[in-house]
Amino acid sequence: MQYEVLFVSQTGNTEKLAMAIYEAIPDGDKEIQRLTKDIPLDLAETYFIGFWTNRGTCSFEVLDYLSELHGKNIALFGTCGMGHDPAYYERIEKQVSAFIPDDNLYLGTFLCQGKMPMHIRNKYQELLEHGNHDGLARQMLRNFDAALLHPNEEDYALAGKFVEEAMLKIGSYT
Ligand SMILES: Cc1cc2nc3c(=O)[nH]c(=O)nc-3n(C[C@H](O)[C@H](O)[C@H](O)COP(=O)(O)O)c2cc1C
């Protein structure tokens, strides 16, 4: 296989982004599937590997898989609850990409916001009602509500651009 899209998604956001990534890859020798601990190595020359952000990093199956890849082109993508914070996105990228061995060509990371489960909103609401940290609570509630609209068409379009740039980096854009 030339291109393999692998992803981990709990609530569907990263799965949607993975579909947009897959569709942006030129037609032909490509495949998309969930990344589980049973997925074999050496599936393709170029990987697009997607994750959802869990406490500032991603799940172990992603980190384990990444750390076993050698001689590949590897692009990362993911979703996270936090929006519009380039410094935060950079930290996530660093946390995850650090697991890619040096003998691969790293093609970069695309991140966008993804809606969060309602129980997280309830926590912020409680924080607000208890009167402590209410500035932070309001900010987190605004962020939560903005996240409800993501990933959206604009995110998918940006993901498509990210794929084009990745293709240019590996010199095989057609
Ligand atoms: C247990 C848990 C931990 C999370 N940790 C973070 C985090 O550290 N940073 C962040 O921005 N979003 C965090 N989120 C939000 C998710 O990353 C976000 O909703 C993501 O889009 C979920 O992707 P999925 O639908 O593919 O599972 C967390 C969500 C859960 C449920």
The ligand as an SDF file (V2000), in Angstrom:
LIG
                    3D

 31 33  0  0  0  0  0  0  0  0999 V2000
  -10.9200   11.9000   29.0810 C   0  0  0  0  0  0  0  0  0  0  0  0
  -10.7600   13.0530   28.1180 C   0  0  0  0  0  0  0  0  0  0  0  0
   -9.5900   13.7800   28.1330 C   0  0  0  0  0  0  0  0  0  0  0  0
   -9.4310   14.8650   27.2600 C   0  0  0  0  0  0  0  0  0  0  0  0
   -8.2720   15.5780   27.3080 N   0  0  0  0  0  0  0  0  0  0  0  0
   -8.1430   16.6640   26.5070 C   0  0  0  0  0  0  0  0  0  0  0  0
   -6.9630   17.4660   26.5790 C   0  0  0  0  0  0  0  0  0  0  0  0
   -6.0390   17.2210   27.3470 O   0  0  0  0  0  0  0  0  0  0  0  0
   -6.8950   18.5360   25.7610 N   0  0  0  0  0  0  0  0  0  0  0  0
   -7.8810   18.8730   24.8730 C   0  0  0  0  0  0  0  0  0  0  0  0
   -7.7520   19.8810   24.1740 O   0  0  0  0  0  0  0  0  0  0  0  0
   -8.9850   18.1110   24.7630 N   0  0  0  0  0  0  0  0  0  0  0  0
   -9.1420   17.0220   25.5490 C   0  0  0  0  0  0  0  0  0  0  0  0
  -10.2690   16.2370   25.4450 N   0  0  0  0  0  0  0  0  0  0  0  0
  -11.2400   16.5090   24.3560 C   0  0  0  0  0  0  0  0  0  0  0  0
  -11.0860   15.5230   23.1850 C   0  0  0  0  0  0  0  0  0  0  0  0
   -9.7340   15.4190   22.7830 O   0  0  0  0  0  0  0  0  0  0  0  0
  -11.9100   15.9900   21.9720 C   0  0  0  0  0  0  0  0  0  0  0  0
  -13.2700   16.0520   22.3090 O   0  0  0  0  0  0  0  0  0  0  0  0
  -11.6940   15.0870   20.7610 C   0  0  0  0  0  0  0  0  0  0  0  0
  -12.1960   15.7290   19.6140 O   0  0  0  0  0  0  0  0  0  0  0  0
  -12.3610   13.7290   20.8940 C   0  0  0  0  0  0  0  0  0  0  0  0
  -12.0950   13.0190   19.7030 O   0  0  0  0  0  0  0  0  0  0  0  0
  -12.9230   11.7250   19.2570 P   0  0  0  0  0  0  0  0  0  0  0  0
  -14.3580   12.1610   19.0230 O   0  0  0  0  0  0  0  0  0  0  0  0
  -12.2700   11.2850   18.0020 O   0  0  0  0  0  0  0  0  0  0  0  0
  -12.8280   10.7170   20.3510 O   0  0  0  0  0  0  0  0  0  0  0  0
  -10.4610   15.1940   26.3230 C   0  0  0  0  0  0  0  0  0  0  0  0
  -11.6350   14.4250   26.3020 C   0  0  0  0  0  0  0  0  0  0  0  0
  -11.8060   13.3700   27.1970 C   0  0  0  0  0  0  0  0  0  0  0  0
  -13.0970   12.5790   27.1480 C   0  0  0  0  0  0  0  0  0  0  0  0
  1  2  1  0
  2  3  1  0
  2 30  2  0
  3  4  2  0
  4  5  1  0
  4 28  1  0
  5  6  2  0
  6  7  1  0
  6 13  1  0
  7  8  2  0
  7  9  1  0
  9 10  1  0
 10 11  2  0
 10 12  1  0
 12 13  2  0
 13 14  1  0
 14 15  1  0
 14 28  1  0
 15 16  1  0
 16 17  1  0
 16 18  1  0
 18 19  1  0
 18 20  1  0
 20 21  1  0
 20 22  1  0
 22 23  1  0
 23 24  1  0
 24 25  2  0
 24 26  1  0
 24 27  1  0
 28 29  2  0
 29 30  1  0
 30 31  1  0
M  END
$$$$
